[in-house]
Amino acid sequence: MSTHIALLMAALAWPGAAQSPIRGPLLGWAWDSRTETLRPILGITGSSLLGKSLDVGAAVKHAAVASGQDVALAILGDHRTVARVHLKADVANAVFEEIPDGAGSVVLSTSESAALVWHPLLNRIYVVTGWRTSAPPVWWVKSEAVGSAVSMAVSDDGEFVLAISAEGSVSLLERSGARVLWEGMGARGAAFLENSRTALIASATGVWVARDLPAWSDPVLLRDGESWGTVAAIDGQRALLTDRGSQSVLEVNLATGEVRSAQCPCMPAALSRLNGDGVYRLNELGGGPLWLAEISEAGIRTVFVPPDPPES
């Protein structure tokens, strides 16, 4: 074990670093790239605010928080070490020593049963299905598609990863290696349906559904248009799409074609599931409001969390 990992583990195991003094309703957590911390979203949808940063013992360079909101997969410190961070309970955090330092970002699968760690400098991705229990990586693969990726998605069974390059090509990564599935399509985002090998892909020509990977039958156009951005799977039958042109978020039933939408006076650039059912974060923390989408039987609406007040 290297010296800096030993020191980081000691810092993360410090009881005060893992405990959260938060009480009352908690919508979830958001990673703040400006302060390199995790911050709670306190309250309920429509009446919430950002709480103080949680001290986890090191700077948080990137993080993905489970929707249960008790644990996050994070990249910590200047060495960019991968660790599991507990957010509520007084439980020691854990470093994934099998994954080399220098990680770029982390991504959770739709049901959060699997995770991937992206190493752009090594051109590798590491896939972990037991990330909540610090199980070692199930597999890793090295590919040029990883080094140029701007977006990735991992299936819930941890068997497949879709990587989207800066040029908009889509590659499929698996244990045996990688291959380009769709080149020059202007892809922007991808997501796997829950507990499925069917994928959603947002591109410059529309949103497509590709079923039964890795067979990769001809994809089916779900929605046409040029302004689609991030996509996410709500479950095995519903998708969440962001339309940057109309500044809106749409819920699409893949079986019936039914669509429900809501305007968002923001530029939707993220779709991260928060605590409870049907609440998603639509953008990253910045100088303006944090926008959320709430999906219920009654419909879909967007609400905001006010930004921090200006410093005096």
N, C-alpha and C positions, 0 to 999 in steps of 0.2 A: 504494500500500500504506500503510495507516495505521501510525502510530508503534507502537501497542501490538502489532499483528500482527508487525511487524518485530522487536520485542524478544522476543516469544514464540517466533518462529522461531529466533532466535539462541539462546535458552535451550534449546529442544528439540534443537537441533543439537549442543549440548555433549556430547562423547563420554561423559562420566560419567553423564549423565542417562538415556541410552538403554540402557547396558549393564546386564546382570543378572549378579550373581555366583553365581547359583543353580547347583548341581551335583546330580546324582542324579535320582531319579524326580520328576516334576512332574505332578500331576493337573490343574492348571489355575490360573486366576486368578480372583479375585473383587474386585469394586469395594466398597470400604469407605466408605459415606456418612458415617460418623462422623469419619474422618480425611481424607476426600476423596483417597484414594490407591487404587492397585491393589496387591493382596497375593497372593502365590503360595500355592497349596495344595500342600504338599510331601509326598512319599511316595506310597503306593498306597492304593486303597480299603480301608478297614478299619484302616489304620495310617498316618495322615497328621496333619499339623498346619499351622497358618498360619505363613507366613514373614513377614519384615519387609517393610514397604512399599517399593515401588519408586519412586525419585525420577525423575519424568518432566519435571521442570523447571517444573511449575505444578500448582495444585490441580486434581484430577480431579472435576468436578462431576457427571458421569455417564459411563458407559462400557459398551460391549458388546465382549466379547473373543471372537475367533474360536476355534473348538474346536481348531484346530491350535496355538493358544496362542502364536503368535509375533507377533501384531499385534492391536491393539484400535482401535476407533473411539471417540473420546473427546471430551468437552466440557471445555475447560480454562479455568481462570482466572476472575476476576470478570467478564470480558467474555463468558464462555461461548462461546469460539471452538472450532470443530469441527476436529479434527486426527486424523491417523493416527499411532498411537504404536507403535513397535516394542518388544517386550518381551524379546527374547533377544539379537539380533545388534546389533553396533555400526553401526547404520544410522540416518541422520538421519531424524527424524520430519518430518511435513509438515502444514501448515495448509491447509484447504480454503478458499481465499480467496473462492471464488464463493458460499459460503454465509454470509449475514450473521451477525454476532455475536448473542448472545441466545438460542441454541438451548436447548430444554428437555430433550430426551432423544434417544437413538439406539436403533435396533432393527435387527438383522440378520435376513435371511431364513433359511429352514430350512437350506438348503445353504450359506448365508453368501456367496452370489454377489452379492447385492444388499443395500442398506442404505437406511434412511430416517432423515432428521433432522427432528425435530418442532420447529416454531417456534410455540408457543402464543400468543405476543403478536402475531405477524404473521398468525396463522391460516393458516399454510403448512406443507406438508411438502415436503421435497426428497428425491428418489430418486436414488441413485447405484449404478450397477452395477459400476463400476471403482474401488470405494473402496480396495482394497488397493494400487492404483497411482496414487492421487490423481487419477483421471480426474474431470472436472467433473460436476456433477449432470446426469443425463439429462433430467429434467424436474421441475417443481415445480407445485403447484396450491394455490390459496388457497380456503379453504372454512370456513364456520362450524363444520362438523363437526370440523375440526382443533382449533379453539380450545377445544372442550368435550370433547375426547377424553381418556379415561383409559387406553386400551389401543389398540395398533395392531399390524398385521401386514402384511408386504410379501411379494409373490410372488417366487420365485427369478428370474424373468425381468425383474423390476423394472417390470412393467406395471400392477400393481394393488395398492392398499392398502385394507385394511379398518380402519375407525376405529370404536371403540365409545365412545359418549358416556356421561356420568355418569348419564344417565337410562336407559341400557341399550339405546339404539337402535344399529343397525349401518348404517354408510354405506360405499359403495364409491367410492374416489377413483381417477381415472385422468387421463390427459393432458387429456382434454376437459372435465374438471370432476368434480363429485361428485353423488351421489344417494343418498337413503335407501333401503336395501333392506328393512330390517325394523325397524319402529318399536314401541317399548314391549314388547320381548321380554325385557327384563331381562338382556341380554347382559353377560358378565363377562370373557371372553377369547376370542381368535381365533388361528388359525394356519393357514398354507397347507401342504398336503402337499408333499413334496420334488419340485421340478421339475414342479409342477402348478398348475392354477388351481382346484383343489378345496380348500375351506376347512373347518376345524373351528370350531365356535362353541359355547362353554359359556354357558349361560343359566340363568335362574331355574327353567326347566322341564326342563332336561336338556342333553345335549350333542348337537349337530346336525351333519350333514354336508351342505354345499352344494356341488354339483358344477358344473363347467364355467362358472365366472364369466367374463364378466359376464352370461351369459344368465340366471343365477339361477333355475334350476328350483326347484320346491318342495323345501325341505330335508327330509332324512330323519333321524328321531330315532335316534341311536346308543345313548344311555343316558338313561333318565329319572331324575328326582330334582331336589332343590332345592339341594343343597349342593356342586355342582361349582364348581371355581375355575379355575385356570390350565390351559390345554391346550397341547400341543406335538406336532409331527409328528416321529416318529423317522426315517421315510423315506416312500416313496410308499404304503405299505400298513399301517403301524402308527402308532398314536397313543398319546400319554402323557397321562393325565388325573390331576388331583388332586381328591380328595374331602375337603372341609374338614370335613364332618360326621363321617366315620369316621376322619379323620386318616390317610388312606392315599393311595397312588399306584398307578395301574393302567396296565398296558400292554394295549391292545386291538388285535387283528388285524382290520382293516376288511374283509378278504376272507372270513375264516372265522368271525369273531365270538368267537374264543378270547380269554379274559381271564386275565391273571396280575396279582397284586396283592401289595403289601407294606404293612405298617403303618409309620407314621412318627410318633413321639411329638413331633410338632411341628405347626405349622399351615402345610402346604405352600402357598407363595405365589409360587413361581418355578419355572421349568423351563428351566435354561440348560445347554446341552451343554458338557461339559468335554473334556479331552484323551482321545484314544483312542475306542474304540467303547463306547457304552452306559452312559456315566456322566453323570448330570445333577445339577445343584445344585437343591435343593428350597426353599431359603429364602435370605434376605439375611443379611449379616453383622450381628450384633447382640451382645447381652450373653451369649446362650446358644450352644449348639453350632451349627455349620453342618452341615446334613443333606444327604446325597447319596443318589441312587438308582443302583444298578448293575444293568444288564440284560444277561443272558447266556443261553446255551442252557439252562442249568440252572434258570433262573428269574429272579426279581427280588428284590432285597434293599435295605434302607436301612442306611446306616452314618453315623457322625457324625465331624466334625472338632472336637476340643475347642476351647473358646473361649480367649482370652488369659487367662493367670493374673491375678488381681487385683493391682493395684499395692500395693506394701508401704507 
